[in-house]
Amino acid sequence: MSTLRQALETYLALRRGLGSALRGPGAQLHRFVGFLEREGSAVITTNLALRWATAAAKATPATWAQRLGDVRRFALWLSATDPRTEIPGRGLLPDRYRRRPPYIYSDKEVERLVREAKRLPSPRRLRALTYSTLFGLLASTGLRLGEALALDRDDVDLSAGVLAIRRTKFGKSRFVPVHDSTRSALRRYAQQRDRLLPRPASPAFLVSERGTRITHSIAEYTFVVVSRAVGLRPPACGRRRGHGPRLHDMRHRLAVKALIRWYRQGRDVNCEMPKLSTYLGHVHVADTYWYIEAVPELLQLATERATREQV
């Protein structure tokens, strides 16, 4: 293992120990170190960092800037022990990050996705059972995909109807109560899972055909297959996933439906917002307020409320 690669492993271990998952940045930095090794360089230079960051020709400028930012943070840390390290300056690839507008699934679209997932072929029939449960769970709770996949059996209290979310995006644990219908669905899944796979290879609540924990990438790929089957995504060439609604939009759906319901009920949304923010596991309540400006119907409802209050 090269010195650079050893340094990267130490850096990632330290960051993860502080609560950062670093799934995406970690993979990117491994690719960057591989690039440096192919270039025959034992140190990080600004020129090589820029070449690597912009090598993805079909990526957006925001992605280029993000790739360079990942390298910059690694270089800052590495420069403390290797003074030869060049730290790419701020603003070399300026581009303001623009959040993708959320896609708000209708109830019928969620039903179609869950129904289609139940038709997924598999030897034990566990794949169809797991993914239909996963999609339904995301739609009903607004969990992040990684949070749902990280659930262990001990994290799911089927008696109280509460999920213990321990491995979160920002290392912030929380308890998530679920609706009775969701609790019943999870109980049915657990009973069928244990019957089909009495000796799983993992403590995970949601398991694959082999009894292992489902990976993030496989879950997203399976969603692409299912969403294409129901017409939510167009076909794509080769192995590309194409464009269309994402699994993460299930989270947006729950947040937006809650906010719309509160506005229509005449509730004080400013008082309710911290509750929703806590439920979703947002670090800042401003992240939850984003939905109001991102969804036209919510913005209209907020404007109408403000206009009435001024009269």
Protein Blocks (a to p, Z undefined) as FASTA:
>chain_A
ZZklmmmmmmmmmmmmnopaolmmmmmmmmmmmmmmmnopabdcfklmmmmmmmmmmbcf
klmmmmmmmmmmmmmmmmmmmmkbccddehklgcdddddddddddfklmmmmmmmmmmpg
cfklmmmmmmmmmmmmmmmnopafklmmmpcfklpcfknopacdfbdfkopacdddddfk
lmmmmmmmmmmmmmmmmbccbfbfbdcfkopacdfklmmmmmmmmmmmnopaccdehjbn
bjaddfklmmmmmmmmmmmmmmmnopafklmmmmmmmmnopablklmmmmmmmpmklmmm
mmmmmmmmmZZ
